[in-house]
């Protein structure tokens, strides 16, 4: 999972295995969550999002799970490929309830390394 | 596809110089953001803008200013660059309504201040 510190948490997986990246979010009022992928030397890239009225959402080879009770978000990548090697981080915001915020609060990230 | 472009990928400036970082988005987004990204500190919001000529301070605005004269363009200005402003600078934009709150990022500008 993600944590504060100088070094990113690292996850190493074998090519073809499934990856699970975790995120503990901070604000119980957050109602919209996003996963980003950032490859070395590039800007973050949107992967998938989920609203708090859902607990699961699937995309192409990716699934996001949301557990509001324990404020936990996870990203599952099926059949991980070398091109999936990157830093992944979650983001949260209050988008739909009351006075929304334009801002996202980002986690620190997890570095995924895929072993060929 | 949303496209956010930044004027430079790499920039080297001297201490005390005035530095301009430009960002342009082509999707008519209302909101634009400037972040800096440093190892171990993640993404930190410097300034954002939710409309033309409007700006709001983020978490670390000191030493920076911004300008948004046109909807598609958001500029970050370092009035007098210092070595502690050496960082990766990322611009982002979002629609901010109709269920579209995700931010789209540019490729980043790696600024080195010597």
Interface residues (C-beta under 8 A of the other chain):
Chain A: X5 X6 X7 X8 X32 X34 X36 X41 X42 X43 X44 X45 X46 X49 X89 X91 X93 X95 X100 X102 X103 X104 X106 X107 X108 X109
Chain B: X4 X31 X33 X39 X40 X41 X42 X43 X45 X48 X50 X58 X90 X92 X94 X96 X101 X102 X103 X104 X105 X106 X107 X108
